[in-house]
Structure formats: C-alpha cells, structure tokens
Amino acid sequence: MRAEERASGTERLTAIEKRVARADAALRPLAARRVDIGDPDRVEKASQRPDPLDEAEIRAEAESALWALLALYADGDDPVRASVRDLFARHTAFRWAAHPPRNRTADGFRWRLLHLSAVDQGSDPRDELLTLRALCEEARDAGVDIRPALREVAELSGREDRFGMGSLRDILLGTAG
C-alpha cells in the first residue's frame, strides 16, 4: 500500500496534487498551442496529432494521478471533494488532457460522471453539458440504466451555480429525472 493511500483525505490530496502539477506543467505548452481557425484543414491536422498524454510522454503518471483523484473524490467528504474540484480548476492543462477511458458499462459511466463532477463545469458549462448528453446517450445505447449513477454522483457534486446555468448537482438530478 502506498503511503498516500494510508493518509487522510487531505494528506492524500496533497500528495496527488504534486503529481498533477508535474503533469499539468508538461501539458501546458500543448494546451496553449495556437490553432489557426482560418485553416480549413485544422480539424484534420488536430486529429492526426498524438494524444496529449502521449505527446508529453506522461500517460502513466497522469492516468495514475487521475484515478487516484477520482477515487478520493468518490470516497472523500465534502471538503475533500471541494478541494479536488479546486485542483481541477487550477490545473487546466491536466483537466483538458486527462480523462477516464470510454467504457460502455455502468461502472465506466459512473467513473466518467465522477470526472465530470470533479471538473465542476470546467471553463465553459456548455461544453460540459454536451459531454453529459453524449455520456448519457452512449450509456443508454449500451443498455445502462443511467439514473442510479446520475443520482449518486449528483449527491457528491458541487452545489454552486458557477455560471448561471444551475449547479452541477442540479443539472445531474435534472438529467436523472
């Protein structure tokens, strides 16, 4: 068992944040790359680039940190979850590049919702709403009952209406119906 797994939630978060900060620093130049919106081939060019975690050569470190963060978020108390949300707000390049893999199961859907919750609407809630819609559609298409996970993760989610579109908790509960 790693030392960070035996520590309190706050101590674990401090240890994980060091790993996230290293990944964020490696990813920042990639996240800040200019995109020529006048280039008609920009979408094709972007799709031919390697995944940012691979390009920065930090996949294992970043994925390990992400899974540790999401587990802490799922198991932590309200102050720990608020700290995880704050960590994602501060480390925007990490937030941009590190995501749970697609997994068309109830458990995979839950982990992706936990990530969405921890990101807490990111920089633009419209993007997160589109992500939520796509996650729900993909899960439904795979035969997953989305309501239990939506309700569970809603209870862990932020209650602050950060952008005038409702809190993430309210958005998830509304989606659950």
N, C-alpha and C positions, 0 to 999 in steps of 0.2 A: 504494500500500500504506500503510495506517495505521501510525502509529508503534507502536501496541500489538501489531500483527501481526509486527513485526520484533524485538520484545523477547523476553527469556527468558520461560519459563512463569510464573515468579513475578512478573516485572515486568508481564506481560500481565494476570495476575490482579489485581494492584493497580489497574491502570487500569480493568478491567472492574468491580471492586468499587465504585469510585466511582459508576459508572453504576447499579449495582444498588442502592446505598444511596439514591440520589436516587429511584429508582422505589419502593423499599420505604417511604420516608418519605411519598410521595404516596399509596401504597396503604394504609398503616397505619390511617387513620381508617375506611376502607371495610371492612377486615378485622376491625376491632374493633366494628363495628356490632352492636348488640344485636338478637337475634332473639327475638321473643315466641313461645316454644314452645307457649303456650296458644292462640295464634291459629290457628283451623282453616284459614285462608287463607294461612298463612305460606309454603307451598311455591309456590303460585301467585304470590304477591307477589314472592318471590325470583326466580322465573323471568322476571318482567316487567322486572326491573332490567337495565340495560345491563351488558355485560361490565365487570368492574372496571378493566381496562386502558383501556377507552374512557371509562368514567365519570371516571377520574382524568386522562384526556387524555394518556396516556403510552405508548400502544400501540407506536409505532415505537421509542422508546427502550428500553422493556422487552423487546420481542422481539429487538432487536439485541443487547442485553446477554445475553439467554438463549442465543441462537445462538452468541455468542462464548464463553460459559461452557461450553456443551456441546461445542463444537469443542475447546476447551482441555482439557476433561475426557477426551475421546476420545483426544487426541494426547499428553497430558501423562504424566509419570512418576508413581509412587506418591505422593510428597509433594505434587505439584501437585493430583492428584485428591483427596487428603485435605483440602487447603485449599479446594477447590471444595465438597466436602461440608460443611465447616465454614461456608463462606459461606452456603450454603442454610440451615444450622441457625440462623445469626444473623439472617438477613433473612427472617423468617417470612411477612411480608405479600407479599413478592416470590414466595416459594415457593408461597404459596396461590394467587396470581393468574396467574403466568407459566408457560405450558405449551406444548410444541410442538403444532402443529395436528394434527388427525386426518388420517392419510394411510394408506390401506389398501394399502400396498406394503411390501416387505421393508425398504427404506430408511426409510420412515416408522416402521415398527415398531422398527427399531434406534434411531432418534433418541428415540422415546418411552421405550424401555428405558434409554437413556443418561440421560435426565432422571430416571427412577425411581431409577437407581443413584446419581446425584449427590445426590438428595434423601435417600437412605440411610434409608428407612423413616419419614422425617418425624417428626411428633409422635406418631403412632399407627400402628404397623405393620399393624394390622388394615385400616385404610383403604388402605394401600399394597398389601397382599395382594389386596384386592378390585380395586384398579386393575390389578394384574398379571394377575389372572384375566380381567378384561374385555379388556385389551390382547391377551392370547393368544387369546381367543375371537374377537375381531374380526379378528385377523391370520389365524387358521385359516380363518375364514369367507371371507376374501378369497383363500384359496389360498396363503398364505405359509407356508413351512417355518420354523417358529419356532425350532427347535433351534439352528441356527448363531448367530443373533443372541443368544439366551439364553446360550450358552456364551461367546461373545466378550465380552459385557457383564459376565458373571459374573467374568471374569478381571480386569476393571477395578474391580470393586465392593469395598466395604468388607468386611473380614473380622471385624469386631467384632460380637458378639451383643449389641446395644444394649438389647433388650427381653425377652430370654429366649425368643425365638422363632426363633433362628438368625440368622446374619449374612445380609446381602442376597446375598452371593456364594453361600452355601449354598442359599438359597431359589431363586435363579435356576437353579443347577445341578440342584436337585431338580425344578424345573419342566421343565427340558430333558430330564430322564430319562436 
